[in-house]
């Protein structure tokens, strides 16, 4: 489900929404990112957004929050994000946007997305408080976003339970992909000394070896975090019968494939 939901939800980080936010006075991509994604939290201070988003380095959120709220309100950001994300999704999937299969996928995904537990899921709970769009493409994007952030909140809990901080999570991801930490897109911009200190901390815990790769303990920790993330995400789909879940998978597969092809 992650592989099917993620492409649909993340159209919100593509060029059409970016241009929509820039047109409203955002200075760059990250202004629009933080305005759109943090909007369900209201005018929460940077410290709260940093805690909820979990994986940004210290100070990165504060470069955008609360500055963006001087240009756009959270309510406006929610509307712009929904409208532009639906437009981006429609553009990427072409004729599928008007198919009965998409309507059915939107209905099933929405049932799942509105059924998950909210306890400890701050960003998901904020999204749950929003109105569900009526238009099917927008509704599918909204449901995918709910499911994505429900999973994300659980992922943060899994990281926290294993003592893995935000920047550390990116280092583990990079190393699990066979990359050096300084090559990974989300952290390559960090000062070398800062990033080296994070790697050294993981090395001191036995998760990274002398050469800068994952140890067996590091790989096992990463695998446990991913398994727990899956486990915590699963209750969102309990509301669907087995045949409905199979149907949802079948309906989402061509939509997700079309998004991935367009994104490539």
C-alpha atoms as one frame of an Amber mdcrd trajectory, in Angstrom:
protein
   0.000   0.000   0.000   2.868   2.364   0.716   4.195   1.870  -2.811   0.746
   2.669  -4.255  -0.209   5.545  -1.970   3.120   7.394  -1.851   3.271   8.418
  -5.550  -0.280   9.789  -5.406   0.211  11.744  -2.184   3.563  13.200  -3.182
   2.297  14.899  -6.323   1.876  17.747  -3.845   5.646  18.216  -3.958   5.748
  18.490  -7.759   6.019  21.484 -10.073   2.326  22.479 -10.368   1.835  23.009
  -6.607   5.262  24.638  -6.366   4.310  27.167  -9.036   0.982  27.828  -7.307
   2.722  28.690  -4.046   5.378  30.796  -5.765   2.598  32.793  -7.426   1.314
  33.703  -3.960   4.607  35.129  -2.769   6.617  32.175  -1.580  10.332  32.759
  -2.061  11.275  29.201  -2.994  10.133  25.573  -3.045  10.624  25.050   0.688
   8.395  27.987   1.633   5.553  26.315  -0.259   6.432  22.910   1.175   6.227
  24.089   4.759   3.172  26.285   4.189   1.228  23.453   2.567   2.279  20.563
   4.747   2.182  22.435   8.077  -1.105  24.240   7.380  -3.324  21.597   9.082
  -1.464  22.423  12.318  -2.591  26.047  12.148  -0.121  28.777  13.049   2.028
  26.446  15.100   5.490  27.861  15.893   8.590  26.518  14.189   9.478  24.446
  17.245   6.203  22.517  17.010   6.442  21.994  13.245  10.030  20.802  13.697
   8.890  18.275  16.309   5.996  16.986  14.187   7.982  16.746  10.944  10.828
  15.117  12.914  13.486  14.714  10.238  14.652  18.244   9.425  17.929  19.486
  10.827  17.836  22.117  13.576  16.994  25.566  12.251  15.664  24.460   8.863
  11.981  24.849   9.754  12.569  28.273  11.300  13.783  29.622   7.961  10.211
  29.235   6.685   7.876  29.138   9.686   6.411  31.623  10.671   7.588  33.749
   7.693   5.155  32.062   5.314   2.185  33.050   7.493   2.904  36.667   6.673
   2.154  35.866   3.031  -0.599  33.264   3.244  -2.917  31.951   5.949  -3.056
  28.246   6.848  -6.600  28.114   5.429  -5.409  29.587   2.127  -2.442  27.207
   2.045  -4.749  24.214   2.538  -6.939  25.346  -0.358  -3.982  26.042  -2.669
  -2.385  22.721  -1.838  -5.554  20.739  -2.484  -6.407  22.541  -5.718  -2.910
  22.405  -7.200  -2.245  18.822  -6.086  -5.473  17.640  -7.711  -4.503  19.517
 -10.886  -1.053  17.906 -10.852  -2.523  14.430 -10.319  -5.075  14.908 -13.092
  -2.316  16.071 -15.445  -0.134  13.060 -14.643  -2.747  10.323 -14.999  -4.603
  11.593 -18.071  -7.759   9.664 -18.981  -7.645   7.690 -15.740  -8.769  10.866
 -13.975 -12.283  10.491 -15.394 -12.606   6.729 -15.017 -15.071   4.874 -12.773
 -12.060   2.992 -11.379 -10.635   6.212  -9.944 -13.951   7.061  -8.302 -14.037
   3.614  -6.698 -10.404   3.913  -5.599 -11.128   7.312  -4.073 -14.128   5.920
  -2.176 -12.253   2.920  -0.784  -9.119   4.903   0.047 -11.192   7.548   1.810
 -12.908   4.930   3.954  -9.524   3.625   5.004  -8.056   7.086   5.487 -10.855
   8.205   7.804 -10.848   5.049   9.910  -7.334   5.010  11.343  -6.595   5.784
  15.008  -5.476   9.348  15.698  -3.759   8.812  19.063  -0.199  10.118  18.832
  -0.670  10.986  15.139  -0.508  14.775  15.223  -0.163  15.565  11.531  -2.681
  12.888  10.562  -5.150  14.229  13.126  -4.755  17.733  11.707  -5.561  16.435
   8.238  -8.524  14.427   9.567 -10.043  17.686  10.811 -10.232  19.042   7.244
 -13.212  18.652   4.937 -12.953  15.771   2.463 -13.083  17.043  -1.142 -16.069
  15.949  -3.204 -14.340  15.909  -6.604 -12.936  12.353  -7.091  -9.360  13.238
  -8.121  -9.000  15.677  -5.227 -10.610  13.132  -2.895  -8.150  10.431  -3.934
  -5.202  12.767  -3.381  -6.595  13.789   0.007  -7.093  10.160   1.068  -3.589
   9.235  -0.076  -2.189  12.172   1.889  -4.057  11.106   5.024  -2.733   7.566
   4.682   0.781   8.819   3.995   0.869  11.105   7.028  -0.713   8.447   9.244
   2.121   6.169   8.246   4.632   8.982   8.677   3.504   9.735  12.209   3.924
   6.045  13.002   7.357   6.029  11.376   8.424   8.880  13.650   7.226   6.870
  16.644   9.226   3.857  15.442  12.352   5.988  15.002  11.907   7.511  18.434
  11.405   4.101  20.026  14.746   3.012  18.560  16.554   6.185  19.622  17.048
   7.415  16.063  16.895  11.180  15.548  15.812  12.999  12.428  19.181  13.499
  10.769  20.236  10.032  11.911  17.247   8.574  10.063  18.507  10.089   6.819
  21.996   8.715   7.439  20.583   5.217   7.952  18.532   5.553   4.773  21.532
   6.711   2.767  23.770   3.930   4.025  21.087   1.294   3.456  20.997   2.442
  -0.189  24.768   2.079  -0.484  25.353   5.847  -0.495  27.611   7.912   1.693
  25.757  10.202   4.054  27.118  13.330   2.370  25.680  12.154  -0.973  22.087
  11.888   0.264  19.842  14.661  -1.018  18.088  15.546   2.226  21.300  16.024
   4.223  24.083  16.668   1.698  23.779  20.426   2.319  24.563  20.156   6.031
  27.965  21.389   7.246  30.493  18.574   6.989  31.394  18.751  10.667  27.737
  18.544  11.708  27.064  15.538   9.495  30.297  13.848  10.577  29.244  14.223
  14.208  25.945  12.445  13.470  27.762   9.592  11.720  30.257   9.375  14.580
  27.377   9.121  17.048  25.909   6.197  15.121  29.360   4.622  14.944  29.663
   4.924  18.699  26.418   2.992  19.055  27.719   0.215  16.810  25.375   1.008
  13.918  28.038   2.315  11.518  31.413   0.702  10.894  34.846   2.294  10.590
  34.493   2.587   6.812  31.228   4.516   7.120  28.856   1.690   6.153  26.103
  -0.014   8.106  27.082  -2.744  10.524  24.885  -5.807  10.911  23.374  -4.104
  13.980  22.709  -1.018  11.872  20.935  -3.041   9.198  18.897  -4.894  11.807
  17.883  -1.607  13.443  16.811  -0.181  10.096  14.804  -3.332   9.316  13.092
  -3.288  12.724  12.096   0.351  12.230  10.616  -0.391   8.799   8.766  -3.462
  10.096   7.316  -1.507  13.021   6.325   1.306  10.648   4.388  -1.201   8.538
   2.772  -2.680  11.629   1.661   0.735  12.884   0.311   1.706   9.449  -1.786
  -1.450   8.998  -4.830  -0.499  11.150  -5.860   2.116   8.583  -6.898  -0.712
   6.270  -8.721  -2.884   8.817 -12.030  -1.256   7.876 -11.831  -2.796   4.396
 -12.841  -6.379   3.750 -10.227  -8.569   2.067 -11.928  -8.329  -1.309 -12.231
  -4.540  -0.959  -8.531  -4.248  -0.173  -7.729  -6.366  -3.220  -9.986  -4.120
  -5.271  -8.290  -0.994  -3.944  -4.877  -2.397  -4.860  -6.080  -3.246  -8.369
  -7.586   0.209  -8.903  -4.552   2.069  -7.525  -1.901   0.161  -9.487  -2.437
   1.863 -12.885  -2.873   5.268 -11.235   0.353   4.988  -9.248   2.160   3.629
 -12.319   0.997   6.612 -14.404   2.207   9.046 -11.743   5.589   7.352 -11.540
   5.920   7.394 -15.330   5.033  11.101 -15.472   7.376  11.878 -12.589  10.247
  10.090 -14.352
